[in-house]
Amino acid sequence: MKKTLTALALLLLSAPAFSAGRAPAAKFDADSRDFVSANKAYHVKVGYSGQGGGGRARFELSAASGKKISTFETIRAPFSVTISGDGRRLFALNGSWSQQVTITDMNVYSSAGKVLARHDLRMIGPSGEDFSRDFSVYALGADPGQGGAIYVFNCETGQLRWKKKFKERLSGLKLSGDGARLVAVFSAGEGVFRTAVLESDGREAWHGVIKTKNNLVPRVVSADGDEFELWEGKMVYDPKVDYYRDTVLKKRRFRFTGSGAEQVEVKDVNEPAVK
């Protein structure tokens, strides 16, 4: 018995250090994804320790020049990451995914990896997103499976400004330059789109209906939100390169007045869509 206890003691002393309470370092090689800001100024590479949203993640944030800004680990593995154009904020949608995607929550990180806020979200995936031109406001369109929803966040704090659910499916959204107004387009039926102008508290200031067989999305909004453009488009076959390209066919310009918004110009075009 004494020999057995001695042998057991020697075995414990020679065991790796983590067996005494220290866990081995996580490996982030199960999967990796790359995300780029809309203005191409910042890039984040995410390494995953598990599959389909399980395990931890490691973020590596860099500038377009290749200069590394930060590296940090998170306990949630993001399905997608949206980076502000100034590189100061990262909005990470978390959940699970395999044959179907389920988003359950969102973390807002500083560029150094500090968690500024966490929000519960229930959706299949995003259906549009945008930053104000000064990067003070972030808007996220959600596809809950039925209808649509819009969430608007303060970028400095990561806190929610307002949220609103809609019966219609969201086709796209665009913030004004100062983030005080938001233009959203909804699919209200086959060939029918409803456009709404929403104020900084989510209140609907105006809405109008446009009938078209093409896709319709908001693309340009002035700094103060008094003017905006809706672009009609569809996938058009280009025989020169033998593939279909997303093409803008018509641009509709609106001007917002005290009594609502009025269409002031319709321009027929045929040009590649600009994201």
C-alpha positions as CSV (number, residue, x, y, z in Angstrom):
1,M,0.0,0.0,0.0
2,K,2.8,2.4,0.9
3,K,4.6,1.7,-2.4
4,T,1.3,2.5,-4.3
5,L,0.9,5.8,-2.5
6,T,4.5,6.8,-3.2
7,A,4.1,5.9,-6.9
8,L,0.8,8.0,-7.1
9,A,2.6,11.0,-5.5
10,L,5.4,10.8,-8.0
11,L,2.9,10.6,-10.9
12,L,1.0,13.7,-9.6
13,L,4.3,15.7,-9.3
14,S,5.3,14.8,-12.9
15,A,1.9,15.6,-14.4
16,P,1.6,18.8,-16.6
17,A,0.9,22.0,-14.8
18,F,-2.6,22.5,-16.1
19,S,-3.8,19.3,-14.4
20,A,-3.5,21.1,-11.1
21,G,-6.1,23.7,-12.2
22,R,-4.6,25.5,-15.1
23,A,-6.4,25.0,-18.4
24,P,-4.5,24.7,-21.7
25,A,-4.5,27.7,-24.0
26,A,-7.3,27.7,-26.5
27,K,-6.5,27.0,-30.2
28,F,-8.2,29.2,-32.7
29,D,-7.7,27.1,-35.8
30,A,-11.0,25.3,-36.1
31,D,-12.2,28.1,-38.5
32,S,-11.3,31.7,-39.5
33,R,-13.3,34.5,-41.1
34,D,-12.3,38.0,-42.4
35,F,-14.4,41.1,-42.1
36,V,-13.7,44.6,-43.7
37,S,-15.2,48.0,-42.9
38,A,-17.4,49.5,-45.7
39,N,-14.7,52.1,-46.5
40,K,-12.0,49.3,-46.7
41,A,-10.0,51.2,-44.0
42,Y,-10.1,48.4,-41.4
43,H,-10.0,44.7,-41.3
44,V,-10.5,42.1,-38.6
45,K,-9.6,38.4,-38.8
46,V,-11.5,36.1,-36.4
47,G,-10.1,32.7,-35.4
48,Y,-12.5,30.2,-33.9
49,S,-11.8,27.5,-31.4
50,G,-15.0,25.6,-32.3
51,Q,-17.5,25.1,-35.1
52,G,-20.9,26.7,-35.8
53,G,-20.7,29.3,-33.0
54,G,-19.3,27.1,-30.3
55,G,-16.2,27.9,-28.3
56,R,-14.2,31.1,-28.0
57,A,-12.8,33.5,-30.7
58,R,-9.8,35.6,-31.2
59,F,-10.0,39.0,-33.0
60,E,-7.0,40.5,-34.8
61,L,-7.9,44.1,-35.8
62,S,-5.6,45.9,-38.4
63,A,-5.6,49.0,-40.5
64,A,-5.6,48.8,-44.3
65,S,-1.8,49.6,-44.2
66,G,-1.3,46.3,-42.4
67,K,-0.6,48.0,-39.0
68,K,-1.9,45.8,-36.2
69,I,-4.2,47.7,-33.9
70,S,-5.2,45.0,-31.3
71,T,-5.6,41.3,-30.6
72,F,-8.1,40.1,-28.1
73,E,-10.1,37.0,-27.2
74,T,-13.9,36.7,-26.6
75,I,-16.0,34.1,-25.0
76,R,-18.6,34.4,-27.8
77,A,-17.8,33.3,-31.4
78,P,-19.4,35.9,-33.8
79,F,-21.3,34.9,-36.9
80,S,-20.4,38.3,-38.4
81,V,-18.6,41.5,-37.4
82,T,-19.3,45.0,-38.6
83,I,-16.5,47.6,-38.2
84,S,-17.1,51.3,-38.1
85,G,-15.3,53.3,-40.7
86,D,-13.1,54.9,-38.1
87,G,-12.1,51.5,-36.6
88,R,-13.3,52.5,-33.1
89,R,-16.3,50.1,-32.8
90,L,-17.0,46.5,-33.7
91,F,-20.5,45.1,-33.7
92,A,-20.5,41.3,-33.4
93,L,-23.6,39.2,-34.0
94,N,-23.4,36.0,-32.0
95,G,-25.4,32.8,-32.3
96,S,-25.2,29.4,-34.0
97,W,-25.0,28.3,-37.6
98,S,-24.8,25.1,-39.7
99,Q,-27.6,24.6,-42.2
100,Q,-29.5,27.4,-40.6
101,V,-28.4,30.6,-38.9
102,T,-29.8,31.7,-35.6
103,I,-28.6,35.1,-34.1
104,T,-29.2,35.4,-30.4
105,D,-27.3,38.4,-29.2
106,M,-24.8,41.2,-30.1
107,N,-21.7,42.4,-28.4
108,V,-20.3,45.9,-29.0
109,Y,-16.5,46.1,-28.6
110,S,-14.0,49.0,-28.5
111,S,-11.0,48.7,-30.9
112,A,-9.1,47.4,-27.9
113,G,-11.6,44.6,-27.2
114,K,-13.5,46.1,-24.3
115,V,-17.1,45.0,-24.1
116,L,-19.1,48.3,-24.1
117,A,-22.6,46.7,-24.3
118,R,-24.5,43.4,-24.9
119,H,-27.9,43.2,-26.5
120,D,-30.3,40.3,-26.9
121,L,-31.4,39.9,-30.5
122,R,-33.5,37.1,-32.1
123,M,-33.2,36.9,-35.8
124,I,-32.2,34.7,-38.7
125,G,-29.8,37.3,-40.0
126,P,-29.3,41.0,-40.9
127,S,-31.3,42.6,-43.7
128,G,-29.4,45.9,-44.0
129,E,-27.0,48.0,-41.9
130,D,-25.4,51.4,-42.0
131,F,-23.3,53.9,-40.1
132,S,-23.9,57.6,-40.1
133,R,-21.2,59.6,-41.9
134,D,-19.7,60.7,-38.6
135,F,-19.8,57.2,-37.2
136,S,-21.8,58.3,-34.2
137,V,-24.8,56.1,-35.0
138,Y,-25.2,52.5,-36.2
139,A,-28.4,51.0,-37.6
140,L,-29.1,47.3,-38.0
141,G,-32.0,45.8,-40.0
142,A,-33.1,42.4,-38.8
143,D,-34.9,39.4,-40.4
144,P,-36.7,37.7,-37.5
145,G,-38.3,35.2,-40.0
146,Q,-41.6,37.1,-40.2
147,G,-41.7,40.8,-40.9
148,G,-38.7,42.9,-40.0
149,A,-37.1,45.0,-37.3
150,I,-34.7,48.0,-37.0
151,Y,-32.3,48.6,-34.1
152,V,-30.4,51.9,-33.8
153,F,-27.3,52.2,-31.5
154,N,-25.2,55.0,-30.1
155,C,-21.6,54.1,-31.2
156,E,-19.9,55.9,-28.4
157,T,-21.6,53.9,-25.6
158,G,-22.9,50.9,-27.6
159,Q,-26.3,51.5,-26.1
160,L,-29.6,51.1,-27.9
161,R,-31.3,54.3,-29.0
162,W,-34.5,52.8,-30.2
163,K,-35.9,49.6,-31.8
164,K,-39.0,49.0,-33.8
165,K,-40.8,46.0,-35.3
166,F,-42.6,46.0,-38.6
167,K,-45.1,43.6,-40.3
168,E,-43.3,44.1,-43.7
169,R,-39.9,42.6,-44.6
170,L,-37.1,45.1,-44.7
171,S,-35.4,45.7,-48.1
172,G,-32.8,48.2,-46.9
173,L,-32.0,51.2,-44.7
174,K,-29.8,54.3,-44.8
175,L,-28.9,56.9,-42.1
176,S,-28.5,60.6,-42.7
177,G,-25.0,62.0,-42.3
178,D,-25.6,63.1,-38.7
179,G,-27.6,59.9,-37.8
180,A,-30.7,61.9,-36.8
181,R,-32.9,60.4,-39.6
182,L,-33.2,57.0,-41.1
183,V,-34.8,56.1,-44.5
184,A,-36.1,52.5,-44.7
185,V,-37.7,50.6,-47.5
186,F,-40.0,47.6,-46.9
187,S,-41.5,45.0,-49.2
188,A,-45.2,45.5,-48.8
189,G,-46.3,42.8,-51.4
190,E,-45.4,41.7,-54.8
191,G,-44.1,44.7,-56.7
192,V,-45.1,47.1,-53.9
193,F,-42.6,48.9,-51.7
194,R,-43.2,51.2,-48.7
195,T,-40.7,53.9,-47.9
196,A,-40.6,55.4,-44.4
197,V,-38.6,58.3,-42.9
198,L,-37.9,57.7,-39.2
199,E,-36.7,60.3,-36.7
200,S,-34.1,60.0,-34.0
201,D,-36.6,58.4,-31.6
202,G,-38.0,55.9,-34.1
203,R,-41.1,58.0,-34.8
204,E,-42.3,57.7,-38.4
205,A,-42.4,61.2,-39.9
206,W,-43.5,60.2,-43.4
207,H,-44.2,57.2,-45.6
208,G,-45.0,56.6,-49.2
209,V,-45.6,53.7,-51.6
210,I,-43.8,52.9,-54.9
211,K,-44.9,50.2,-57.3
212,T,-42.1,48.6,-59.3
213,K,-41.1,45.1,-60.5
214,N,-37.4,46.0,-59.7
215,N,-35.6,45.9,-56.4
216,L,-35.8,49.2,-54.4
217,V,-33.3,50.3,-51.8
218,P,-32.3,53.6,-50.1
219,R,-28.8,54.6,-51.2
220,V,-28.1,58.3,-50.6
221,V,-29.3,60.5,-47.7
222,S,-28.1,64.0,-47.2
223,A,-26.3,65.1,-44.0
224,D,-29.5,66.5,-42.4
225,G,-31.8,63.9,-43.9
226,D,-33.8,66.5,-45.9
227,E,-33.0,64.7,-49.2
228,F,-32.6,61.1,-50.1
229,E,-32.4,58.8,-53.1
230,L,-34.1,55.4,-53.8
231,W,-32.4,53.2,-56.4
232,E,-34.3,50.7,-58.5
233,G,-32.3,47.8,-59.9
234,K,-32.0,44.1,-60.8
235,M,-29.5,41.5,-61.9
236,V,-28.8,42.1,-65.6
237,Y,-26.9,39.7,-67.9
238,D,-23.7,41.2,-69.4
239,P,-22.7,39.3,-72.6
240,K,-19.3,41.0,-72.6
241,V,-18.2,39.1,-69.5
242,D,-20.8,36.3,-69.5
243,Y,-22.3,36.9,-66.1
244,Y,-25.1,38.8,-64.3
245,R,-24.3,42.0,-62.6
246,D,-26.3,44.0,-60.0
247,T,-27.5,47.0,-62.1
248,V,-29.1,50.3,-61.2
249,L,-31.9,51.1,-63.7
250,K,-33.5,54.2,-62.1
251,K,-32.8,56.7,-59.4
252,R,-35.6,58.5,-57.6
253,R,-34.7,61.7,-55.6
254,F,-36.9,62.9,-52.8
255,R,-36.9,66.2,-50.8
256,F,-38.3,66.2,-47.3
257,T,-40.7,69.1,-46.4
258,G,-42.6,70.1,-43.3
259,S,-45.6,68.1,-44.6
260,G,-43.7,65.0,-45.7
261,A,-41.4,64.0,-48.6
262,E,-42.0,64.6,-52.3
263,Q,-40.4,63.1,-55.3
264,V,-38.5,65.8,-57.2
265,E,-36.6,63.8,-59.9
266,V,-36.6,60.4,-61.6
267,K,-33.5,59.6,-63.6
268,D,-33.2,56.5,-65.9
269,V,-29.7,55.0,-65.7
270,N,-28.0,51.7,-66.5
271,E,-24.9,51.4,-64.4
272,P,-23.4,48.9,-61.9
273,A,-24.8,49.2,-58.4
274,V,-22.5,50.8,-55.8
275,K,-22.5,49.2,-52.4
